[in-house]
Amino acid sequence: MPSKTVTVGSSVGLHARPAATIAAAAADQSSPVTLAVAGGEPVDAGSALLIMTLGAAQGTEIVVESDDQAAVDAVAALVEADLDA
């Protein structure tokens, strides 16, 4: 299964606004996408609430995983971006 490890770029971490943006993009993908912190359980990237439960601050490494490499790349790019800028 394709995956990519990226660093959270948003200055406030994966809180409400960044989580909602990522969830919307993940929901638009053709395959389910999950996010996980190192050693943690993966959560559905299509749910802003579940993304926020990761407690990921700026600089936290997140593993993005899906059956579709394009979905991984699209969601990973958003996790890396400063969505609060």
N, C-alpha and C positions, 0 to 999 in steps of 0.2 A: 504494500500500500504506500503510495507516495506521501512523503512528509517533508517538512522543512522547519528548522528551528530558527526563530527570529526573535529580536529584542523589541519590547514594547517601546514605541516612540512617543506616545502621548504624554504630555507633561503631568497630567493627573492620573496616568495609568488607565486601565480598562474600566473606567467608571461609566456613568449613564450615557453621555453623548457618544464617546468612542464605541462603547458596547453596542449601542443602537445602530450606529453606522455599519459596524462589522456584521451584526446579526442580519441586517437588511441585505447586505451583499452575499452573505452565506446562504440565506434563504433563496436567493436568485440562482444559485448554482444547480447544476443537473445532478450532482451527487451530494450526500450529506458531508459536512465538514465538522471536525472536532478540534477543540483547543485544549491544551493541557500545560500545566507548569511541570517542571522536572519532578518526577516522583509522585505526581498527582494523577487523579482520575480524569480522563478526558470528559469534556462537556460539549454539548451540542452548540456549535457556533451560530446556529440560527436563532438562539434565544439570548437576548440581551441580559436577562436576569441571571441565566447560568454563566454567562461570560463574567459578570460582575462577581460571582461567587469565587472566581479564581483568585481574587485579591491581588491582581497583578499590577504592580507599580511600574513607573517608567524605569526601563533598564532590565526588567524581568525577562528571562528567556521563556518563550512560549513555543510549543510544538504544534504545528498546524498539520492536520492529516485528513486525507480524503482518498477515495478511489480514483479521483480525477485530478491529474496534475495541474490543469488550468484552474480548477477551483482552489487548490492549495496555493498557487501563485497569487491569485486574486485576493484571497483573504489574508495571506501573509503580508502582502504589500500594504494592506490597511492597518494591520497590527503594528508594522514598522513605522507607519506615518504618524506625524504629530497631528492628530485629528482635532486638536484644540487650538491650533494655530490660526 
